[in-house]
Amino acid sequence: MLQNYFKIAWRNLAREKGYAFINIAGLAIGMAAAMLIFLWIQNELAFDRFYPKTKRLFQVYNRDIIGDKPQVWGATPAPLAPALIQDYPEVEDAARYRSTNLLLAANDKFLNIEGCFADPGFLNLFDLPLHAGNRDKALAENSNIIITRSLAEKLFGTTDVLGKTIRIERKDNLMITAVLDNIPSNSSFKAIEYILPWNYSVALGWTNDNWNNNNYYTYVLLDQKANAAAVNDKIKHATVSHLKGIMKDPSHREIFLNPADKWHLYSKEENGQLVDGRIVTVRLFGIIAAFILLIACVNFINLSTARSDKRAKEVGIRKVAGAPKLTLVFQFISESVILSFLAGIVAFAIVWAFIPSFNTLINTQLSPDFTSFSFLLPAFAFVLLTGIFAGSYPAFFLANFQPLKVMKGTYKSARNSFSPRKGLVVLQFTFAIILIISTLIIKQQISHAQNRNSGYDKNNLIFSYLQGNLSEHYAPLQQELLESGAVSSISKSIGPITQMNTRQWGVSWPGSTQKDKDQEFVPFGTDIDFLKTNGVKLVAGREIDIRKYPSDSLALMLNESAVKAMRLNDPIGVKVKFSGKEWNVVGVVKDFIFASPYDKVNPVLVYGPARDLPWTSMRLNPAKTTAKNLEIVHTIFKKHNPEYPFEYTFADESYQAKFAEEQRTSKLTGIFTGLTIFISCLGLFGLAAFSAQQRTKEIGVRKVLGASVASIIQMLSTEFVKLVLIAFFVALPIAWYAMDQWLKDYNYRILIEWHVFAITLLLTIMLVLVTVTFQAINAALMNPVKSLKVD
């Protein structure tokens, strides 16, 4: 019996090849899109959750009230980890962590590689899998180093490297005591390729044990019996006693534990709490995946019920012959399942073919094993459930036909004013319209921020970190670069102008109040030619020039936002105090964007070279090609620093990177919007074909009576356009509300304007008309003699 059902189902599908193709194509594309999104969601949800002790792992965060506003940050003081282990028995282990980027040398190979300094407990906390070595002794001595398999292959060409040495920063030889398996891409530590002992950082003098120096990360492992909420309450004021005498009022300073399973998805700061963040994007695309699959299933339902007239006699005969309703239901669902599995095979092929491109788009590495049981079982269940879901309504719909009416020919699938089929079409296009509106608004917001004046000239501007001895030999390096003609201007700085390096509080000036000490500023150090090199405009006074004015090591320039924050009418000559020094304001510059282009401009303090300035900014000569300029600059850098690779960043690329997350969301939304529209139009194409087929005789009669081709096309198209209009007015408030909530996260944002909705409406109607008109024209051009002969 079962074999017979599947044989009949296969024959029905083979007989209706056009119907089968539309359904398989729609389901396959819907399944493939949903699979890709679900694979990405699975990867996001597994971020930092695969460690054996994840449930007991936490990062320590700071919380304080700054400028009457609660704020949180993840950096902590260096002495915190040992203090937590010593003073709180609930803390089983703790480790300090600090990322670094050092020159590693071995076998005449020199690589600038990202790594970290960490306490020995770091390996115990995260249980990162070792390829070779002893976990307990790997970081026991200052002369030890742990490297990943990939770094071992880069430096030595093999992973058999235990006992070999690596030279660090051209001075210290460290012995490899362990080799890590490559860290998964869904780990917060995916970028590091080596681990150095924390005490090595101390020996180098790179660690500050001041309790108010928050430049390090602290991770803790709680005891198995410990209650995280109770521990949080207990350790809340652990740093307060150590900050007395260092901070004027440390009573508001707190620490708290942030669980590992929330590091990646819940990182947004809001009113002193860590809330949502990336989880919003995960939820958004989860909804998109579900609706794309739903739309594909709706296509199947619509096309199956549209074909009901063709299956009516078959149902009537089977019922008269004694077939029970459940038997018919099973037969029709079996057809749906067969079609679903055929679509599933096509979907797997699509996923396999497109996953490399998808990985590039989402900037991660999804690598599902299509042959593993852990993949095949969920995939089988996914395809089966899709088939059952898509086929259930049509199955019960067809099985409910009454034999008497069917055999008399009185049964017709009436064109009601609003049938369930029409409701499903409205549902399809409602979601498609919401996605179109969302895509347009996201693109507008990105364009709005990209077109914002950055306040500096990004063209031909590059940055380079002064590694090795370059800081000590900066003067001859600077002179040679300018004399070479490759560089028209050069300036030393605390960092690139495209990124915010640190923040400054406790700033005072004449007329400032105690409350003003909570005002946040961004300090940025430079020496000479800051304006010329970066293309920043001077508003008043002069710029810092340590060559012309030796006292400018304590000179200060304010941006316009800083002048406003300080309430200064005439800032030139004002004395400003911060970092234990008194600075003299010599100039005011126009606002420029340090942080996110979506945020308001920060008050900036551009100070003279009283501190170390480890970066250089260079304006390349526009009269020469960029390639030629870089070739010359590379040669000069290598001359002064032969063992270090010349590494640089273009300002325009660095600035553009600020839009990466939004652009990725925009591209993904755009792609899935296109797929949604395609699947919806594919279903509409099939419905239009069946609608034209059902009305063949009516069209023939109308043509005999003198109806024009245009009037027939209008007749067949109007019904679908009405459904789209209904969908538009349902989608409009939903899309507006969703996008308004999304835009609230941006200080520098667009206003949602009416033309977005007008464009969406026109675009959707055009798509529907193009889809439907093809079938309408075919029907309208049919010879009425043939039309009226159709049974």
Secondary structure by P-SEA (a helix, b strand, c coil): caaaaaaaaaaaaaaaaaaaaaaaaaaaaaaaaaaaaaaaaaaaaaccccccccccbbbbbbbbbcccbbbbbcccccaaaaaaaaccccccbbbbbbbbbbbbbccccccbbbbbbbcccccccccccccccccccccccccbbbbcaaaaaacccccccccbbbbccccbbbbbcccccccccccccccccccccaaaaaaacccccccccccbbbbbbccccccaaaaaaaacccccccccccccccccbbbbbbcccccccccccccccccccaaaaaaaaaaaaaaaaaaaaaaaaaaaaaacccaaaaaaaaaaacccaaaaaaaaaaaaaaaaaaaaaaaaaaaaacaaaaaaaacbbbbbccccaaaaaaaaaaaaaaaaaacaaaaaaaaaccaaaaaacccccccccccaaaaaaaaaaaaaaaaaaaaaaaaaaaaaaaacccccccccbbbbccccccccaaaaaaaaaaaaccccbbbbccccccccccccccccccccccccccbbbbbbbbccccccccccccccccccccccccccccbbbbcaaaaaaaccccccccccccccbbbbbcccccccccccccccccccccccccccccbbbbbccccccaaaaaaaaaaaaaaacccccbbbbbaaaaaaacaaaaaaaaaaaaaaaaaaaaaaaaaaaaaaaaaaaaaaaaaaaaaaacccaaaaaaaaaaaaaaaaaaaaaaaaaaaaaaaaaaaccccccccccaaaaaaaaaaaaaaaaaaaaaaaaaaaaccaaaaaacc
